[in-house]
Amino acid sequence: MTGEDHRRGFSRQTVAAIAETAFRQCDVFAKDLEAFARHAKRSTVNSEDVKLIARRSTALSIHIQRKTEELNQEKKSTGKRKSRDTEEESKE
């Protein structure tokens, strides 16, 4: 939703303040994600770390969970397709 949707304007100061707040929050998220991974003795952030970040926002948490499930389904179907292709190649 934007100001144009409701015929409202935002001053440059307002936009700058919102942008600054968003960038600061992203910095906090990045540091937290790194800490979660480090705590789990990993050097790479994974989807479980992202789910931990999102836990305070119900809508965001649900969205991330759905996307994770979609990606897992895609991986499964792609994996099955690859294994079938490999089986067919080995038969030849």
One Martini backbone bead per residue (centre of mass of N, CA, C, O) as a GRO file, in nm:
protein
   92
    1MET     BB    1   0.097   0.037   0.023
    2THR     BB    2   0.039   0.366  -0.075
    3GLY     BB    3  -0.018   0.698  -0.092
    4GLU     BB    4  -0.163   0.685  -0.370
    5ASP     BB    5  -0.398   0.495  -0.286
    6HIS     BB    6  -0.487   0.752  -0.069
    7ARG     BB    7  -0.402   1.038  -0.149
    8ARG     BB    8  -0.103   1.055  -0.028
    9GLY     BB    9   0.165   1.224   0.112
   10PHE     BB   10   0.528   1.225   0.140
   11SER     BB   11   0.783   1.327   0.282
   12ARG     BB   12   1.119   1.315   0.273
   13GLN     BB   13   1.150   1.270   0.577
   14THR     BB   14   0.970   1.025   0.602
   15VAL     BB   15   1.115   0.843   0.402
   16ALA     BB   16   1.390   0.856   0.546
   17ALA     BB   17   1.295   0.737   0.816
   18ILE     BB   18   1.197   0.468   0.707
   19ALA     BB   19   1.460   0.379   0.575
   20GLU     BB   20   1.636   0.386   0.827
   21THR     BB   21   1.473   0.179   0.988
   22ALA     BB   22   1.500  -0.054   0.786
   23PHE     BB   23   1.813  -0.070   0.787
   24ARG     BB   24   1.843  -0.125   1.088
   25GLN     BB   25   1.676  -0.385   1.094
   26CYS     BB   26   1.853  -0.541   0.895
   27ASP     BB   27   2.105  -0.534   1.073
   28VAL     BB   28   1.984  -0.691   1.307
   29PHE     BB   29   1.913  -0.943   1.149
   30ALA     BB   30   2.197  -1.015   1.053
   31LYS     BB   31   2.321  -1.050   1.334
   32ASP     BB   32   2.125  -1.267   1.433
   33LEU     BB   33   2.177  -1.477   1.214
   34GLU     BB   34   2.475  -1.515   1.279
   35ALA     BB   35   2.431  -1.604   1.574
   36PHE     BB   36   2.261  -1.855   1.519
   37ALA     BB   37   2.471  -2.004   1.351
   38ARG     BB   38   2.702  -1.997   1.556
   39HIS     BB   39   2.549  -2.150   1.781
   40ALA     BB   40   2.523  -2.405   1.567
   41LYS     BB   41   2.810  -2.433   1.431
   42ARG     BB   42   2.787  -2.234   1.182
   43SER     BB   43   2.863  -2.045   0.871
   44THR     BB   44   2.559  -2.076   0.779
   45VAL     BB   45   2.270  -1.956   0.687
   46ASN     BB   46   1.937  -2.066   0.742
   47SER     BB   47   1.600  -2.122   0.751
   48GLU     BB   48   1.586  -2.154   1.061
   49ASP     BB   49   1.694  -1.871   1.124
   50VAL     BB   50   1.468  -1.715   0.983
   51LYS     BB   51   1.238  -1.828   1.156
   52LEU     BB   52   1.339  -1.699   1.418
   53ILE     BB   53   1.308  -1.405   1.330
   54ALA     BB   54   0.986  -1.440   1.252
   55ARG     BB   55   0.833  -1.523   1.525
   56ARG     BB   56   0.702  -1.224   1.595
   57SER     BB   57   0.563  -1.265   1.307
   58THR     BB   58   0.302  -1.428   1.203
   59ALA     BB   59   0.280  -1.362   0.901
   60LEU     BB   60   0.578  -1.411   0.831
   61SER     BB   61   0.599  -1.699   0.937
   62ILE     BB   62   0.387  -1.823   0.750
   63HIS     BB   63   0.517  -1.742   0.484
   64ILE     BB   64   0.786  -1.890   0.525
   65GLN     BB   65   0.669  -2.171   0.562
   66ARG     BB   66   0.536  -2.193   0.284
   67LYS     BB   67   0.793  -2.148   0.114
   68THR     BB   68   0.948  -2.388   0.226
   69GLU     BB   69   0.748  -2.602   0.131
   70GLU     BB   70   0.765  -2.536  -0.169
   71LEU     BB   71   1.070  -2.589  -0.200
   72ASN     BB   72   1.061  -2.883  -0.106
   73GLN     BB   73   0.875  -2.982  -0.332
   74GLU     BB   74   1.059  -2.903  -0.566
   75LYS     BB   75   1.298  -3.078  -0.482
   76LYS     BB   76   1.152  -3.349  -0.492
   77SER     BB   77   1.065  -3.336  -0.793
   78THR     BB   78   1.350  -3.293  -0.904
   79GLY     BB   79   1.481  -3.545  -0.778
   80LYS     BB   80   1.301  -3.753  -0.921
   81ARG     BB   81   1.372  -3.668  -1.207
   82LYS     BB   82   1.677  -3.720  -1.186
   83SER     BB   83   1.663  -4.022  -1.108
   84ARG     BB   84   1.519  -4.111  -1.366
   85ASP     BB   85   1.733  -4.013  -1.564
   86THR     BB   86   1.960  -4.188  -1.448
   87GLU     BB   87   1.825  -4.461  -1.495
   88GLU     BB   88   1.796  -4.433  -1.805
   89GLU     BB   89   2.099  -4.399  -1.864
   90SER     BB   90   2.193  -4.677  -1.737
   91LYS     BB   91   2.026  -4.856  -1.940
   92GLU     BB   92   2.188  -4.756  -2.203
   0.00000   0.00000   0.00000
